[in-house]
Amino acid sequence: MKGLFARYVQRLTCLALASGTLSLAIAAQPVAEVRVDFTSQAITGTYVRGLAHQGTQRPIRAEDPVRIASISKLVMTLGLMRLVEQGTLDLDRDVSEYLGWPLRHPNYPEIPVSLKLLLSHQSGLTDEAGYVADTQTRIRDQVERRDAWDPAHPPGTYFRYTNLNFPVIASIMERVTGERFDRLMQRLVFAPLDIDACFNWTTCSDRAVARAVTIYRSNGEVGVDDWPGNRSPCPVLVAPGDDCSLTQWRAGENGGLFSPQGGLRISARDLAKIGQLLLNQGSWKGVTLLHPSSVATIFEPQWVFDGANGLTYESDLGDNVGAFFCRYGLASQSLSTSDPRCADDPIGDGRSWVGHGGDAYGLVSGLWLDREKGLGIAYFITGGDLTELGQQSAFYAVEERLLARPLNGADRDAQR
């Protein structure tokens, strides 16, 4: 179970547990918790507790990289916006011109799909046709299936959180540059910021690989990355009979190979560095990655929930505790919407933090920025109880508890 769709399933699980129709072994506390607080200039507090790997009993550290889930979308957008600033891409242009084939909603073929619509989940695409791709998949084949599209809503009229948008975007980035997505992100984002991060481990150093965090589900089972100290035997999902050499890679044919929707491996400290860059209007310690106008564009809401113009969760199963999504920009979410239907204030201060959350394989995560005050929080939790809902939001209770923990401005290590 991947992505924010899992929140719905866990809400149904909560109801089943309450009614006594389901029993499930839940860990008493998360396997690992990491939180890093920061300003635009400095790390102001660190909290770590638990294990990076249970088998070796290796303690978790804020420098340990983890599959950060859907925050990957926001980080990917930094690379995309660099291409926009260079004039290589245009947010409003019909992406068919970049792909070399028509990307069109079968029910509304006259409406072009732009990067802005893909980034803001208003393209009309859905995840019904799948979004996880192996070495034999072509992104064109996936999006030409009728079940890949929302049959009822034209592009640009309805919000529906869709992972498939991002393999399409990665395919566009590959096609216009001729570079493989993982290497492209290394060149555009990670190398300039001196960040040891990667999509699916390929461009991370051996040192980072040796510190990889294994993600555990709430019942103790392994989610992903259970190979301590070694590189993954294969960085991508391969088709039956294929090897992992990627010799068949072709620019733009399958931007989903390196999981742009959720496959970023990054530490909480390096994620905080991304946050500092955004708080500093696109610059970090003398390195200018983006123009301030590009940062503003990323966070400007492209969609605001009005009660009928989108799904406020990633599934069609219904809303049990209030809307999780109420305002969304370009791969960015705004919190604390002043609408009684919204439950998007996990921090509990009523302020409009911006950023993105993540939820996959047993991990939940967040990168949230108060741009007005110049404050940020980066966190992740593995192996936590994802059946207990938050008291004040549609986030999980484990997230609310971690976000409520005071760090008092000084580094604190709760490992021992």
Secondary structure, 3 states (H helix, E strand, C coil): CCCCHHHHHHHHHHHHHHHCCCCCCCCCCCCEEEEEEEECCCEEEEEEEEEEECCCCEECCCCCCEECCCHHHHHHHHHHHHHHHCCCCCCCCECHHHHCCCCCCCCCCCCCCEHHHHHCCCCCECCCCCCCCCCCCCHHHHHCCHHHECCCCCCCCCECCCCCHHHHHHHHHHHHHCCCHHHHHHHHHHCCCCCCCEECCCCCCHHHHHCCCCEECCCCCEEECCCCCCCCCCCCCCCCCCCCCCCCCCCCCCCCCCCCCCCEEECHHHHHHHHHHHHCCCEECCEECCCHHHHHHHHCCCEECCCCCECCCCCCCCCCCCECCCEECCCCEECCCCCCCECCCCCCCCCCCEEEEEEECCEEEEEEEECCCCEEEEEEEECCCCCCECCCCCCEHHHHHHHHCCCCCCCCCCCC
